[in-house]
Amino acid sequence: MRMWLLIACLIALPVTAEVFTYVDAQGNRVYTDQPGSGNAKRVPLATSNRMSANPSGGAPVTAAQKTEDKPLFHYDMLRVLVPEPDATVRSNAGELIVSVTNEPGLQRGHRYRLLLDGQPTAEPGLSPVFALSNIDRGRHNLSVEILDEQGRTVERTANQPFQMLRISLAQKRKVKPCTLTDYGQRPECPLKDKPEEEKNPFLRFF
């Protein structure tokens, strides 16, 4: 019984303490943390199996790493308000005003970027309204995306089609025919198309 008590005391000792053993005068084996008798011998202890507070053993996570691992913000809604899907826009100059909306509002550090046929129309900015000009005739696609401070795409809308109608030069000439003074002045009246002026028939006799 005494032997088990001694073993229990041995287990309860701090792992950093040294343990000694010796045989007393009554022939009993004694365990202690004090050298005690001159014939006491140190008992070798096994290494601790407790795990480190940082099991991976790697370097601590830096603030930059935490920022990179931060999940992207999610907007509940982002869409193009104007023009409406499949809208027909009539503008001889190919001009178009695009307006977008999102919920919740634009977060700090985020920017809008408008894409026309998959290509950015300008640098990212804070305004949800975009003014475009000289868009070619025909069918096009609009989409808008929100970028975070690191340039990552947080949200992006699907392509929204619209039709741009611009009167052609030929149509302009039909609406308003070119006069001699219009050539070189109106785009639909280039100088190369200017007809030769008729010579005065009376001048042929001189």
Secondary structure, 3 states (H helix, E strand, C coil): CHHHHHHHHHHHCCCCCCEEEEECCCCCEEEECCCCCCCCEEECCCCCCCCCCCCCCCCCCCHHHHHHHCCCCCCCEEEEEECCCCEEEECCCCCEEEEEEEECCCCCCCEEEEEECCEECCCCECCCEEEECCCCCEEEEEEEEEECCCCCEEEECCCEEEEEECCCHHHHHHHCCCCCCCCCCCCCCCHHHCCCCCCCHHHHHC
